[in-house]
Structures are given as C-alpha cells and as structure tokens.
C-alpha cells in the first residue's frame, strides 16, 4: 500500500485559493485602486472592499509551517514597512500608493533557453496559486507572521528553463524616479537588486508573492510581485520585481553593495551570529509587547539546512 505523505510545511488543500479568482486581477485592482484614491489604504488597509479580495475561501491558516504565533494583524503590517524607494521610515504606506502596479511586466533573461517578457496576469494564469502562512524575520530584529498568496519560485524557474551554467538568480525591482523620488538619491545603488543560488530558488519554501490577507498585494508590501524566503533575513525578499536574470556569476545585492560587512549574500537567520551593531538572539514580533527567542533559519531548518551542509562554521553564511 502506498501512502502520500504531506510535506511538513504544507497547508490543507481546502485553504488553497480558487484558481478562478486569479483570472480577473484587474477587477480586483480596480476595487483596491478606488480605495487608494479615497486615501484609505494604509491606516485602514483592513477596510478593503469585498471586490478587492481574492476569495472568501482563503483563510488565515495559522501553523503553516510550524508557526507558533498568531498571524500579525493586517492593520499593523500594512502601516509598518521597509520600502526605501519611498523613504527610509517605516511609515511609507501612503507614499507607496504612487506605485503603478498595473500594467506590469516581468522580464526573464540571462542564461536561459529563451528570454521572456510576461504580463503579470498571463504569468499568474500559468502558476499554481496557494496561500502560505510564513514567518518573516527582519535583520533589524523585528518579526511578523503573514498569510501570503502566490506560487512556488521553483515553478517560475522551470518556466524560465535556465541553462546548465546558470548557478544564481538575480532579481531587480523597478526604476522610476518620478514614481519613487528616493531613487534620486545617488548614494544608493538603484535599482534595488538581490540574488540567491539556483538551489535556494528551487527550494520548496521559496515563494513569489502576489497577495496577502486574501487580497491583492498592497503596494507597500511590494506589489505586484515580491519574493519571500522565510529562512532568510527580510532584506533578501525583494519587492516589486520587474526583472529576473539567470547567471553563472554571484550577484551582489543592494545592501551588500552598500555594506558587505553587515549585509552579506547569504543572510540566513541565526540567533548565534549577531549583526555587527545589535544582537540577533531575540526579536520583537509586531503587535506584541515582549521579545522572543530567534530560531535558527527562522524555524525552517528542517526544510533548508541541507543546502548549507559544510558551511556551518562560516560566519559569512549569516552575514
């Protein structure tokens, strides 16, 4: 007799987003856009109208994977954001509404069989959509739990058909100084970019996000496409992705370019390796009063530790 063993991080099929709800993203965007025009997104993000929701069947699936804390309230997450294109404070939710996320295209190039340029709606129609409740750990030592909606990054890698010489994946965000005035700051290496290995990109946990809390992704969250790597510090999870390049050369990301001593290529979460300027042993969950212990690989070691076998003693694996 054969048994189908569910992966340790998987949620129930009943929690998956209905495919049909993704076929009319522009209608959902119109509902969210009307609210943004009224100046309501941000401080009252939880008030998004019903037409801006993907599906009432998408519920907050606590405990996926291994989350032992409740989902962080949307009203907190939607008003406490890092998005340096729109400012260095956490209160950029209103400024981020200037981002025009529709239409949006994604370019895939580099060491691939055939370069591609895809409209986001066409891309979403080709991907297996699902909800995943993931922990998020910022390098600044705060954390949250978010019910993301999206698809496995490994499926996008398969669509891109990288050549055998491709060892890394480089992500790049938009560049538009009229939309994002902070991109005029010459001391930053715009546009924002990040990179990971092919092995990391094809890990089961790596996810491309298009929504959260059952809704179209808020602009301050990195609409319309962002990366989420739950075992790494948050700065690796690049927002508003416009280009993905497969390459044989190790990419150097935005923060690594600015300060490689503090923000390295790997950026795996490790409570025993402090940031040069603060401890990583504990973290402050948003919406909670007390700090809690940080977990190795943010609690996802069972799924990802094998990728770093033999590197445990290398401090650069963490920064």
C-alpha positions as CSV (number, residue, x, y, z in Angstrom):
1,X,0.0,0.0,0.0
2,X,1.3,3.5,-0.9
3,X,0.8,6.5,1.3
4,X,1.0,10.1,0.2
5,X,3.0,11.9,2.9
6,X,2.3,15.6,3.1
7,X,5.3,17.9,3.2
8,X,5.9,19.3,6.7
9,X,5.2,22.8,5.6
10,X,2.1,22.2,3.5
11,X,-1.4,23.5,4.3
12,X,-4.7,21.8,3.7
13,X,-6.0,21.8,0.1
14,X,-9.2,23.4,1.4
15,X,-7.2,26.6,2.2
16,X,-5.9,27.0,-1.4
17,X,-7.1,30.0,-3.3
18,X,-9.6,29.2,-6.0
19,X,-8.0,29.4,-9.4
20,X,-10.9,31.3,-11.0
21,X,-10.4,34.2,-8.5
22,X,-7.0,35.0,-10.1
23,X,-8.3,35.3,-13.6
24,X,-9.8,38.8,-13.1
25,X,-7.0,40.5,-11.2
26,X,-7.6,43.9,-12.9
27,X,-11.2,43.9,-11.5
28,X,-9.7,43.3,-8.0
29,X,-7.1,46.0,-8.7
30,X,-9.9,48.4,-9.6
31,X,-11.6,47.9,-6.3
32,X,-8.3,48.5,-4.4
33,X,-7.5,51.4,-6.6
34,X,-10.8,53.1,-5.8
35,X,-10.0,52.9,-2.1
36,X,-6.5,54.2,-2.6
37,X,-7.9,57.2,-4.5
38,X,-10.0,57.9,-1.5
39,X,-6.9,57.9,0.7
40,X,-8.0,54.9,2.7
41,X,-5.2,52.4,2.1
42,X,-2.5,52.3,4.7
43,X,-4.0,53.4,8.0
44,X,-7.2,51.5,7.2
45,X,-5.9,48.8,4.9
46,X,-8.1,46.2,6.6
47,X,-11.1,48.0,5.2
48,X,-10.5,46.9,1.6
49,X,-13.9,46.2,-0.1
50,X,-15.0,42.7,-0.9
51,X,-14.3,43.1,-4.6
52,X,-10.6,43.6,-3.7
53,X,-10.4,40.1,-2.1
54,X,-9.2,37.0,-3.9
55,X,-11.6,34.7,-2.3
56,X,-13.6,34.2,0.9
57,X,-12.2,30.6,0.9
58,X,-8.7,31.9,1.6
59,X,-8.5,31.8,5.4
60,X,-5.7,32.6,7.7
61,X,-4.1,29.2,8.0
62,X,-2.2,29.5,11.3
63,X,0.6,27.0,11.9
64,X,1.9,26.9,8.3
65,X,4.7,25.9,8.5
66,X,5.5,25.5,12.2
67,X,4.3,29.0,13.1
68,X,3.6,29.0,16.9
69,X,2.5,32.7,17.0
70,X,-0.7,34.2,15.6
71,X,-0.9,35.9,12.2
72,X,0.1,39.6,12.7
73,X,-2.8,41.9,12.2
74,X,-3.0,43.4,8.8
75,X,-3.6,46.8,10.2
76,X,-0.1,46.6,11.7
77,X,1.7,45.0,8.8
78,X,0.2,47.4,6.3
79,X,1.5,50.5,8.1
80,X,5.0,49.3,9.2
81,X,7.0,48.7,6.1
82,X,10.5,49.0,4.7
83,X,10.4,50.3,1.1
84,X,13.4,52.6,0.6
85,X,12.3,53.7,-2.8
86,X,9.6,55.7,-1.0
87,X,11.5,56.7,2.2
88,X,13.7,55.3,5.0
89,X,11.0,55.5,7.7
90,X,8.5,52.7,8.4
91,X,5.6,55.0,7.6
92,X,5.6,54.9,3.9
93,X,2.3,53.2,3.2
94,X,0.7,56.3,1.7
95,X,3.7,57.3,-0.3
96,X,3.9,53.8,-1.8
97,X,0.4,54.3,-3.4
98,X,2.2,56.3,-6.1
99,X,3.5,52.9,-7.5
100,X,1.7,52.0,-10.7
101,X,1.5,48.2,-10.5
102,X,-1.0,47.7,-13.4
103,X,0.1,47.1,-16.1
104,X,3.2,45.3,-15.1
105,X,5.6,43.1,-17.0
106,X,8.3,40.7,-15.8
107,X,11.4,40.2,-17.9
108,X,13.4,36.9,-17.6
109,X,16.8,36.9,-19.3
110,X,20.4,35.8,-18.9
111,X,21.4,32.1,-19.1
112,X,18.1,30.8,-20.2
113,X,16.9,28.9,-23.3
114,X,14.8,31.8,-24.5
115,X,14.4,35.3,-22.8
116,X,10.8,36.1,-21.9
117,X,8.7,39.1,-21.2
118,X,5.5,38.2,-19.4
119,X,2.4,40.2,-18.4
120,X,1.7,39.6,-14.7
121,X,-1.8,38.3,-15.5
122,X,-0.5,35.8,-18.0
123,X,2.1,34.7,-15.6
124,X,-0.4,34.2,-12.7
125,X,-2.6,32.2,-15.0
126,X,0.2,29.7,-15.6
127,X,1.3,29.3,-12.0
128,X,-0.2,27.1,-9.2
129,X,-1.6,29.6,-6.7
130,X,-1.8,28.9,-3.0
131,X,-1.8,30.5,0.4
132,X,1.2,30.0,2.8
133,X,1.4,31.4,6.3
134,X,5.0,32.3,6.8
135,X,7.2,33.9,9.4
136,X,9.2,36.9,8.4
137,X,12.3,38.0,10.3
138,X,13.8,41.4,9.6
139,X,17.6,41.9,10.1
140,X,16.5,44.8,12.3
141,X,15.3,42.2,14.8
142,X,11.6,42.6,14.4
143,X,9.3,39.9,13.0
144,X,5.8,39.1,11.8
145,X,3.6,36.3,10.5
146,X,1.8,36.8,7.2
147,X,-0.7,34.8,5.1
148,X,0.9,35.3,1.7
149,X,-0.8,34.3,-1.6
150,X,1.4,33.3,-4.5
151,X,3.2,30.5,-6.2
152,X,6.4,28.4,-5.7
153,X,9.5,30.2,-7.2
154,X,10.7,26.8,-8.4
155,X,7.8,26.7,-10.9
156,X,8.9,30.1,-12.3
157,X,12.5,28.7,-12.6
158,X,11.1,25.7,-14.6
159,X,9.2,28.1,-16.9
160,X,12.4,30.1,-17.4
161,X,14.3,27.0,-18.5
162,X,17.8,28.1,-17.2
163,X,20.9,26.7,-18.9
164,X,23.2,24.3,-17.1
165,X,25.7,27.0,-16.5
166,X,23.3,29.2,-14.5
167,X,24.2,29.0,-10.8
168,X,22.5,32.1,-9.5
169,X,19.2,34.0,-9.9
170,X,19.4,37.8,-9.7
171,X,16.2,39.9,-9.0
172,X,15.8,43.5,-9.9
173,X,13.0,46.0,-9.0
174,X,11.6,48.9,-11.0
175,X,13.4,52.1,-11.5
176,X,11.3,55.3,-11.9
177,X,12.4,58.4,-10.1
178,X,9.1,60.2,-10.9
179,X,7.2,57.4,-9.1
180,X,9.7,56.8,-6.3
181,X,11.6,60.0,-5.6
182,X,14.0,58.4,-3.2
183,X,15.6,56.7,-6.2
184,X,17.1,60.0,-7.0
185,X,19.5,59.5,-4.0
186,X,22.8,58.9,-5.7
187,X,24.4,57.3,-2.7
188,X,22.1,54.2,-3.1
189,X,22.8,51.6,-5.8
190,X,19.5,51.8,-7.5
191,X,17.6,49.9,-8.7
192,X,17.2,47.5,-5.8
193,X,18.5,44.1,-6.6
194,X,19.1,40.8,-4.8
195,X,20.5,37.4,-5.6
196,X,20.2,33.8,-4.5
197,X,21.5,30.4,-5.7
198,X,19.6,28.1,-8.0
199,X,19.4,25.6,-5.2
200,X,17.7,28.2,-3.0
201,X,15.4,29.3,-5.8
202,X,14.2,25.8,-6.3
203,X,13.7,25.0,-2.6
204,X,10.1,24.2,-1.8
205,X,9.8,27.2,0.6
206,X,10.9,29.9,-1.8
207,X,7.8,31.8,-3.0
208,X,6.8,34.6,-5.4
209,X,4.0,36.6,-3.6
210,X,1.1,38.3,-5.4
211,X,-1.3,38.8,-2.5
212,X,-1.7,38.8,1.3
213,X,-4.6,38.5,3.8
214,X,-6.8,37.2,0.9
215,X,-6.3,40.3,-1.1
216,X,-4.3,41.8,-4.0
217,X,-0.9,42.6,-2.6
218,X,-0.7,46.1,-1.0
219,X,1.7,48.4,-2.8
220,X,3.6,49.0,0.4
221,X,4.1,45.2,0.6
222,X,5.9,45.2,-2.8
223,X,3.1,44.9,-5.4
224,X,2.6,43.3,-7.7
225,X,5.4,40.7,-7.4
226,X,7.7,40.2,-4.5
227,X,9.9,37.4,-3.2
228,X,9.6,35.7,0.1
229,X,12.4,33.5,1.6
230,X,11.2,32.7,5.1
231,X,14.5,31.3,6.3
232,X,16.5,34.5,5.4
233,X,16.5,38.0,6.7
234,X,13.8,40.1,5.1
235,X,16.1,42.3,3.0
236,X,16.6,39.3,0.7
237,X,12.9,39.2,-0.1
238,X,13.0,41.9,-2.8
239,X,9.8,43.9,-3.7
240,X,8.1,44.9,-6.9
241,X,10.2,42.6,-9.1
242,X,10.5,43.7,-12.7
243,X,13.4,41.5,-13.9
244,X,14.9,38.1,-13.2
245,X,18.3,37.2,-14.6
246,X,19.9,33.7,-14.5
247,X,23.6,33.9,-14.3
248,X,26.8,32.0,-13.7
249,X,28.2,34.9,-11.6
250,X,27.3,35.5,-8.0
251,X,25.2,38.7,-7.8
252,X,25.9,41.4,-5.3
253,X,22.7,42.9,-3.9
254,X,21.6,46.3,-2.8
255,X,22.6,46.1,0.8
256,X,25.7,44.0,0.2
257,X,26.9,46.7,-2.2
258,X,26.3,49.4,0.5
259,X,27.9,47.5,3.4
260,X,29.0,43.9,2.8
261,X,30.2,43.6,6.4
262,X,26.7,44.0,7.7
263,X,24.6,42.6,4.9
264,X,26.1,39.7,3.0
265,X,25.0,37.4,0.2
266,X,23.6,34.5,2.3
267,X,21.7,36.3,5.1
268,X,20.4,33.2,6.7
269,X,18.7,33.7,10.1
270,X,21.0,32.6,13.0
271,X,20.4,33.8,16.6
272,X,24.1,32.9,17.5
273,X,25.6,35.3,15.0
274,X,24.9,38.9,15.9
275,X,24.7,41.8,13.5
276,X,27.8,44.0,14.0
277,X,25.6,46.6,15.7
278,X,22.9,44.6,17.6
279,X,22.0,41.1,18.9
280,X,20.1,38.6,16.8
281,X,19.4,36.3,19.7
282,X,15.9,37.8,20.2
283,X,13.3,39.6,18.1
284,X,10.2,41.8,18.7
285,X,7.1,40.4,17.0
286,X,5.0,43.3,15.7
287,X,1.9,43.8,17.8
288,X,3.3,42.1,20.9
289,X,4.9,43.6,24.0
290,X,7.6,41.0,24.7
291,X,10.7,39.9,22.8
292,X,11.0,36.2,21.9
293,X,14.0,34.0,21.1
294,X,15.0,33.9,17.4
295,X,15.1,30.5,15.8
296,X,17.9,29.1,13.6
297,X,16.8,29.5,9.9
298,X,13.8,31.3,11.4
299,X,12.5,27.9,12.3
300,X,12.7,26.3,8.9
301,X,15.9,24.3,9.3
302,X,14.3,21.0,8.5
303,X,13.5,22.3,5.0
304,X,16.6,24.3,4.2
305,X,19.6,23.3,6.4
306,X,20.8,20.7,3.8
307,X,21.6,23.4,1.3
308,X,24.3,24.7,3.6
309,X,25.9,21.5,4.8
310,X,29.6,22.1,5.5
311,X,29.1,25.8,5.8
312,X,28.0,25.9,9.4
313,X,31.2,27.4,10.7
314,X,31.4,30.1,8.0
315,X,30.2,33.4,9.5
316,X,29.6,34.8,6.1
317,X,26.8,32.3,5.7
318,X,24.8,34.5,8.0
319,X,26.1,38.0,7.0
